[in-house]
Amino acid sequence: MYCSIDKIDLAAEVDGQPIALQADHRKRDEIEAQPELSALFAMARIVNARAQLADDGHPKASVHYVVVEDPPALLREALSAAGGTIERADRDQALEKLGPANEREVGLIADRCMVALAKRAAARVGSRDLAMALRMLEDQTLANPPEREDDEEAYWVRVLELAALTGELLRAKYQGHWIQTDRAMVPFAFQITAGDSALMFPTNRAQRVIEDGADESLFKLLIAAEETLKRPTDAATGRLMPSLRQRRDVVLDEVVWRPVIADDAPTDLPIVVCGIDGESTYGMLRREALPKPPDRALDEAIANLESENVQCDEIEIGDTPIVVVSGSFYAAEKLLDRAFMRSLHRALAADLLAAATPARGCLLVAALVDEPAAIARFSGLARTRYDEAGGRSISPAVVLVSDGRVAGYVRGPGDEDREAAPQTKRAETSPEAPAEKKKGFLRRLFGRK
């Protein structure tokens, strides 16, 4: 598919060097019928493939864009800006290297394409007013969201259409332009240039509108932009709050963060980042903007969780009672609130708890019993909530809580960084955690790091 933004079609080795191949099997006239989408998809696929290869230790690997006919001018321009190599599927040894990659050019082309795409999207829904067009397209999306697995093309086209309309509304009010970014799956962000500049991510929000429904809206992004510009976050006076994130979604060198357990814990465990809590926004803090030591800032952020009110409901799976914590944007982060977690120890009459933070605003907690089936059921619930969360997902991993603190994690055959057998590990970072006394399942599988 020409629109597989988040995956590499084929990875190969040529003369001992890794390359990625991204295929576009459409004919030239089909590409010309969708010029803006074709260019945006092509740049996104090359940028993302190169980033994935770089993460795998191959920063200089090539990305080939495989076409069946000579590409039209706009697609060729986009491929050149992204630093791709054209490969003709109908010819042997027909490679045309178009480098090097130029982020500024990618941004300029993305900006032109988003302007044209917004006009096309507005015309398609039948409104010249861009705000009305966005509202109508959102309503259509909520009524019948395109399923990514069933129709990948429709899914990503809708993401780009929603983002393009939002970008034009931002441009009309604040001025700005699209740029390349590594902080979005669709690697484009809108840079506001009026007054204090701000970077907005309409494609991320568009994905959440499709995946999470009515709780999300791109109009909330417009409100957030206004709040950011009128009341910019102040690291010295703003309310610091923690946020649990997937490690892969954060540029670790730029922000203030720490692992929930140990630095060498599996990568699917969430990390804690530090940011400023706004009225309708949350902004991660960059290290250079922090007026205090990072550890002190994170400790202050976690301490602020104590005043956050949440709702606790109890459900049962099998014979296992599970507490579902919700009712707050920071419900998942209550995992870090030691006083709150100690109250759950008492409520569940258990010294050792299993916990998971599958999604924003959701914390699952259960007494960890000496029974593999109960642990498996809890893990399955966490995985289901994670899979259903879409853009609000955090982590499906199950962690252990002792005396109100995260003290270890549970591994299973289906987990990332899997081990030979399911294991429960107690981290060395929790010296207060009591030793396991039983000789059942947990005793057999307990290991020290």
RODRENPA-240623 format. One record per residue (C-alpha): residue number from 1; y, z, x. Coordinates in Angstrom, 2 decimals. Layout:
BEGIN
   n      py      pz      px
 NUM       Y       Z       X
...
END
This chain:
BEGIN
   n      py      pz      px
   1    0.00    0.00    0.00
   2    3.47   -0.90    1.25
   3    4.76    2.43   -0.11
   4    2.43    4.98    1.53
   5    5.27    7.04    2.95
   6    3.35   10.16    3.93
   7    0.34    8.68    5.69
   8   -0.69    6.28    8.42
   9   -2.75    3.35    7.17
  10   -4.72    2.98   10.40
  11   -4.64    4.65   13.80
  12   -6.06    2.73   16.73
  13   -6.03    2.41   20.51
  14   -4.84   -0.67   22.38
  15   -5.37   -0.73   26.13
  16   -5.92    3.02   26.00
  17   -2.63    3.65   24.17
  18   -2.55    5.02   20.59
  19   -0.76    2.97   17.94
  20   -0.24    3.31   14.20
  21   -0.55    0.37   11.83
  22    1.35    0.33    8.54
  23    0.29   -2.57    6.30
  24    2.41   -4.50    3.81
  25    0.20   -7.06    2.08
  26    2.92   -8.49   -0.16
  27    4.13  -12.05    0.21
  28    7.67  -12.82    1.29
  29    8.91  -13.53   -2.24
  30    7.50  -10.20   -3.49
  31    9.35   -8.37   -0.71
  32   12.58  -10.24   -1.51
  33   12.26   -9.20   -5.17
  34   12.62   -5.54   -4.08
  35   14.85   -5.75   -1.00
  36   16.25   -2.21   -1.01
  37   12.96   -0.49   -1.76
  38   11.14   -2.66    0.79
  39   13.59   -1.69    3.54
  40   13.61    2.02    2.64
  41    9.83    2.21    2.46
  42    9.41    0.36    5.76
  43   11.83    2.60    7.66
  44   10.32    5.75    6.17
  45    6.78    4.68    7.04
  46    7.68    3.86   10.65
  47    9.78    7.01   11.19
  48    7.08    9.26    9.71
  49    4.22    7.57   11.57
  50    6.07    7.89   14.88
  51    6.79   11.57   14.18
  52    3.12   12.21   13.40
  53    2.01   10.52   16.60
  54    4.59   12.52   18.56
  55    3.28   15.75   17.00
  56   -0.18   14.71   18.15
  57    1.08   14.41   21.73
  58    2.01   10.70   21.83
  59    5.83   10.53   21.74
  60    5.94    6.95   23.05
  61    3.29    5.49   20.76
  62    4.07    2.24   18.96
  63    4.08    1.69   15.22
  64    3.06   -1.78   14.05
  65    4.20   -3.07   10.67
  66    1.58   -5.57    9.54
  67    2.80   -8.40    7.29
  68    1.16  -11.57    5.99
  69    4.26  -13.77    6.25
  70    7.46  -13.78    8.26
  71    9.54  -10.87    6.87
  72   12.90  -11.59    5.18
  73   16.15  -10.67    6.91
  74   16.73   -7.21    5.40
  75   13.18   -6.06    6.11
  76   13.40   -7.40    9.66
  77   16.69   -5.54   10.14
  78   15.13   -2.33    8.84
  79   12.08   -2.68   11.07
  80   14.30   -3.31   14.07
  81   16.45   -0.22   13.38
  82   13.34    1.95   13.04
  83   11.91    0.56   16.28
  84    8.82   -1.01   14.75
  85    6.65   -3.83   16.01
  86    5.97   -6.72   13.65
  87    2.34   -7.79   13.56
  88    1.23  -10.85   11.59
  89   -2.09  -10.31    9.85
  90   -2.74  -14.08    9.76
  91   -2.29  -14.63   13.49
  92   -4.07  -13.26   16.53
  93   -1.92  -11.68   19.24
  94    1.22  -12.27   17.17
  95    3.27   -9.17   18.05
  96    7.04   -8.95   17.97
  97    8.42   -5.70   19.34
  98   11.71   -4.70   17.72
  99   13.01   -1.70   19.58
 100   14.25    0.72   20.48
 101   14.63    2.97   17.43
 102   18.23    3.70   16.47
 103   18.80    6.63   14.07
 104   22.38    5.60   13.39
 105   21.30    2.10   12.33
 106   18.54    3.54   10.16
 107   21.17    5.66    8.41
 108   23.54    2.72    7.90
 109   20.80    0.57    6.38
 110   19.54    3.44    4.23
 111   23.09    3.98    2.98
 112   23.52    0.33    1.94
 113   20.10    0.28    0.30
 114   20.69    3.51   -1.64
 115   23.96    2.16   -3.04
 116   22.24   -1.00   -4.29
 117   19.21    0.93   -5.57
 118   21.42    3.29   -7.59
 119   23.01    0.31   -9.34
 120   19.60   -1.20  -10.08
 121   18.26    2.11  -11.40
 122   21.30    2.59  -13.66
 123   20.95   -0.94  -15.03
 124   17.24   -0.42  -15.63
 125   17.76    2.71  -17.75
 126   20.68    1.06  -19.56
 127   23.77    2.99  -18.49
 128   26.70    2.09  -16.29
 129   27.67    5.76  -16.02
 130   25.74    7.09  -13.04
 131   25.64   10.70  -14.28
 132   24.27    9.54  -17.63
 133   21.81    7.27  -15.83
 134   20.58   10.22  -13.75
 135   20.20   12.38  -16.86
 136   18.27    9.63  -18.65
 137   16.01    9.00  -15.66
 138   15.35   12.73  -15.27
 139   14.46   12.98  -18.96
 140   12.05   10.04  -18.59
 141   10.54   11.70  -15.55
 142   10.03   15.04  -17.29
 143    8.49   13.32  -20.32
 144    6.09   11.21  -18.26
 145    6.06   12.13  -14.56
 146    4.42    9.52  -12.32
 147    1.27   10.89  -10.73
 148    1.22   10.46   -6.99
 149   -2.54   10.08   -6.74
 150   -2.81    7.67   -9.68
 151    0.21    5.47   -8.97
 152    1.68    6.04   -5.54
 153    4.17    3.19   -5.85
 154    5.64    4.48   -9.12
 155    5.87    8.00   -7.67
 156    7.84    7.08   -4.56
 157   10.01    4.53   -6.38
 158   11.03    7.24   -8.83
 159   11.80    9.64   -5.95
 160   14.07    7.05   -4.36
 161   15.77    6.07   -7.64
 162   16.57    9.68   -8.52
 163   17.80   10.34   -5.00
 164   19.92    7.18   -4.92
 165   21.72    8.08   -8.17
 166   22.32   11.61   -6.90
 167   23.68   10.28   -3.62
 168   26.25    8.15   -5.44
 169   27.39   11.12   -7.54
 170   27.79   13.15   -4.33
 171   29.68   10.28   -2.70
 172   32.05    9.91   -5.65
 173   33.00   13.59   -5.57
 174   32.84   14.54   -1.89
 175   32.58   11.35    0.18
 176   29.69   10.92    2.57
 177   26.78    8.71    3.53
 178   23.02    8.67    4.04
 179   21.56    9.48    7.46
 180   18.10    9.74    8.99
 181   16.61   13.25    9.03
 182   13.36   14.94   10.03
 183   13.74   17.57    7.30
 184   12.42   15.50    4.39
 185    9.21   13.60    3.65
 186   11.39   10.62    2.75
 187   13.37   10.89    5.98
 188   16.88   10.39    4.61
 189   19.55   12.98    3.77
 190   23.05   12.72    2.34
 191   25.77   13.88    4.74
 192   28.85   15.12    2.88
 193   31.96   14.44    4.95
 194   34.75   15.88    2.76
 195   36.09   19.21    4.02
 196   33.36   21.30    5.62
 197   30.45   18.89    6.01
 198   27.11   19.71    4.44
 199   23.71   18.08    4.49
 200   21.95   17.59    1.15
 201   18.34   16.51    0.55
 202   18.13   14.59   -2.76
 203   14.68   13.16   -2.00
 204   13.20   16.66   -1.61
 205   14.72   17.73   -4.92
 206   13.56   14.50   -6.59
 207    9.98   15.28   -5.58
 208   10.30   18.73   -7.11
 209   11.65   17.27  -10.35
 210    8.53   15.09  -10.62
 211    6.06   17.77   -9.54
 212    7.57   20.95  -10.99
 213    9.22   19.69  -14.15
 214   11.92   21.45  -16.12
 215   12.50   24.23  -13.56
 216   14.06   21.65  -11.25
 217   16.93   19.21  -11.67
 218   19.01   17.06   -9.39
 219   22.06   18.37  -11.23
 220   21.25   21.72   -9.63
 221   21.63   19.99   -6.28
 222   25.10   18.83   -7.32
 223   25.96   22.42   -8.25
 224   24.58   23.63   -4.93
 225   26.76   21.10   -3.09
 226   29.84   22.44   -4.82
 227   28.89   26.02   -4.03
 228   28.19   25.14   -0.40
 229   31.57   23.47    0.04
 230   33.71   25.90   -1.97
 231   31.96   29.05   -0.82
 232   30.35   28.19    2.52
 233   27.75   30.65    3.70
 234   29.00   33.18    6.23
 235   26.32   34.57    8.51
 236   28.50   37.58    9.26
 237   29.17   38.63    5.66
 238   26.56   36.85    3.53
 239   23.47   38.55    2.11
 240   20.58   37.95    4.47
 241   17.23   37.29    2.81
 242   13.81   36.23    4.11
 243   11.97   33.16    2.92
 244    8.29   32.32    3.40
 245    7.79   28.72    4.50
 246    5.07   26.41    5.71
 247    5.29   26.18    9.47
 248    5.21   22.38    9.43
 249    8.30   22.25    7.17
 250   10.56   24.10    9.60
 251   12.15   22.97   12.86
 252   11.21   26.16   14.66
 253   13.55   25.72   17.62
 254   16.60   25.62   15.35
 255   16.11   28.54   12.96
 256   15.53   32.29   13.02
 257   11.90   32.97   12.19
 258    8.77   34.98   12.95
 259    5.08   34.69   12.00
 260    3.73   36.92    9.25
 261    1.10   38.23   11.67
 262    0.67   36.96   15.22
 263    1.89   33.91   17.11
 264   -1.67   32.58   17.50
 265   -2.59   32.94   13.81
 266   -3.80   29.80   11.97
 267   -1.06   27.30   11.20
 268   -1.64   27.40    7.45
 269   -0.37   30.99    7.29
 270    3.28   31.12    6.20
 271    6.11   32.06    8.51
 272    9.21   34.12    7.67
 273   12.62   32.49    8.12
 274   16.01   34.15    7.81
 275   18.77   32.75    5.64
 276   21.77   33.40    3.44
 277   21.28   34.00   -0.27
 278   23.84   32.14   -2.38
 279   24.45   32.09   -6.12
 280   22.32   28.97   -6.57
 281   21.38   28.08   -3.00
 282   19.41   29.43   -0.07
 283   20.39   28.32    3.42
 284   18.26   28.89    6.49
 285   20.26   30.21    9.42
 286   20.49   28.26   12.62
 287   20.19   30.35   15.75
 288   23.63   29.40   17.05
 289   25.26   30.55   13.79
 290   23.78   34.05   13.93
 291   26.27   36.78   14.89
 292   23.54   39.36   15.58
 293   20.18   39.48   17.40
 294   17.49   37.47   15.54
 295   15.07   40.39   15.15
 296   17.80   42.58   13.72
 297   18.82   39.86   11.27
 298   15.24   39.39   10.08
 299   14.72   43.13    9.71
 300   17.90   43.33    7.63
 301   16.78   40.39    5.48
 302   13.40   42.01    4.80
 303   15.06   45.34    4.00
 304   17.16   43.57    1.36
 305   13.97   42.73   -0.54
 306   13.76   46.32   -1.76
 307   16.55   45.74   -4.30
 308   14.91   42.58   -5.68
 309   13.38   43.23   -9.10
 310   10.14   41.47   -9.98
 311    7.66   41.33  -12.83
 312    4.03   42.37  -12.34
 313    1.30   41.13  -14.69
 314   -2.42   41.74  -14.42
 315   -5.13   39.14  -14.98
 316   -8.86   39.26  -14.38
 317  -11.14   36.73  -12.75
 318  -14.73   37.83  -13.10
 319  -14.51   41.59  -12.83
 320  -11.66   41.50  -10.32
 321   -8.18   42.59  -11.49
 322   -5.42   40.52   -9.90
 323   -1.72   41.38   -9.94
 324    0.56   38.35  -10.38
 325    4.06   39.07   -9.11
 326    6.79   36.77  -10.48
 327   10.22   36.88  -12.12
 328   12.30   36.29   -8.99
 329   13.00   33.52   -6.50
 330   11.87   36.08   -3.89
 331    8.69   37.21   -5.67
 332    6.44   35.76   -2.94
 333    8.54   37.46   -0.27
 334    7.82   40.88   -1.82
 335    4.69   40.65    0.34
 336    7.04   41.79    3.13
 337    8.44   44.73    1.15
 338    6.35   47.62    2.46
 339    7.34   50.11   -0.23
 340    6.47   47.62   -2.96
 341    3.11   46.75   -1.41
 342    2.30   50.46   -1.02
 343    2.89   50.81   -4.76
 344    0.27   48.09   -5.32
 345   -2.18   49.99   -3.10
 346   -1.77   52.91   -5.49
 347   -1.90   50.78   -8.63
 348   -5.11   49.08   -7.53
 349   -6.57   52.24   -5.93
 350   -7.39   50.36   -2.74
 351   -6.64   50.92    0.94
 352   -7.09   47.23    1.71
 353   -5.58   44.43   -0.37
 354   -5.96   40.69   -0.42
 355   -2.72   38.79   -0.97
 356   -1.60   35.18   -1.18
 357    1.75   33.44   -1.55
 358    0.75   30.07   -2.97
 359    4.15   29.10   -4.36
 360    7.81   29.98   -4.50
 361    8.23   32.86   -6.92
 362    4.54   33.81   -6.98
 363    2.58   36.56   -5.17
 364   -1.07   37.26   -5.91
 365   -2.59   40.63   -4.97
 366   -6.07   42.10   -5.48
 367   -8.19   44.96   -4.17
 368  -10.38   43.59   -1.42
 369  -13.87   44.57   -2.44
 370  -17.06   44.41   -0.41
 371  -18.20   41.27   -2.22
 372  -18.02   37.67   -0.90
 373  -17.92   36.17   -4.41
 374  -14.80   38.17   -5.36
 375  -13.00   37.06   -2.20
 376  -14.03   33.46   -2.89
 377  -12.69   33.66   -6.46
 378   -9.38   35.08   -5.27
 379   -9.10   32.39   -2.60
 380   -9.90   29.74   -5.22
 381   -7.12   31.01   -7.48
 382   -4.65   30.92   -4.57
 383   -5.70   27.37   -3.73
 384   -5.31   26.24   -7.35
 385   -1.84   27.76   -7.66
 386   -0.88   26.16   -4.35
 387   -2.14   22.71   -5.38
 388   -0.28   22.92   -8.69
 389    3.00   24.05   -7.10
 390    4.08   20.68   -5.72
 391    7.39   21.01   -3.89
 392    7.43   24.78   -4.47
 393    4.19   25.38   -2.56
 394    4.11   27.84    0.35
 395    0.55   28.53    1.55
 396   -2.98   28.85    0.10
 397   -3.99   31.27    2.85
 398   -5.28   34.75    2.00
 399   -3.92   37.63    4.07
 400   -4.97   41.26    4.29
 401   -2.57   44.11    3.58
 402   -3.13   47.63    4.91
 403   -0.67   50.49    4.31
 404    1.83   48.01    2.88
 405    1.81   45.66    5.86
 406    0.17   42.31    6.49
 407   -2.64   43.21    8.88
 408   -4.94   40.20    9.05
 409   -6.20   37.12    7.27
 410   -9.29   35.65    5.66
 411  -10.87   32.44    6.89
 412  -13.26   30.23    4.95
 413  -15.08   26.93    5.55
 414  -12.39   24.96    3.75
 415   -9.43   26.50    5.54
 416   -7.29   24.93    8.20
 417   -8.44   25.83   11.72
 418  -11.84   26.54   10.19
 419  -14.40   28.67   11.95
 420  -18.18   28.55   11.96
 421  -18.48   31.05    9.10
 422  -16.02   32.73    6.71
 423  -14.31   35.57    8.53
 424  -11.83   38.32    7.85
 425   -9.63   39.23   10.80
 426   -7.52   42.30   11.43
 427   -4.53   41.58   13.63
 428   -3.71   43.74   16.66
 429   -0.13   43.90   15.41
 430   -1.09   46.57   12.87
 431   -2.22   49.62   14.85
 432   -1.87   51.89   11.81
 433   -4.52   50.02    9.80
 434   -7.63   52.18    9.30
 435  -10.92   51.06   10.75
 436  -13.44   49.61    8.31
 437  -16.16   52.17    7.56
 438  -18.52   50.28    5.32
 439  -21.44   48.32    6.70
 440  -21.39   45.58    4.08
 441  -19.83   42.12    4.06
 442  -16.48   43.11    5.55
 443  -18.14   45.12    8.32
 444  -20.27   42.17    9.33
 445  -17.40   39.72    9.35
 446  -14.62   41.89   10.72
 447  -13.41   40.79   14.12
 448  -10.53   41.79   16.31
 449   -8.11   39.34   17.75
END
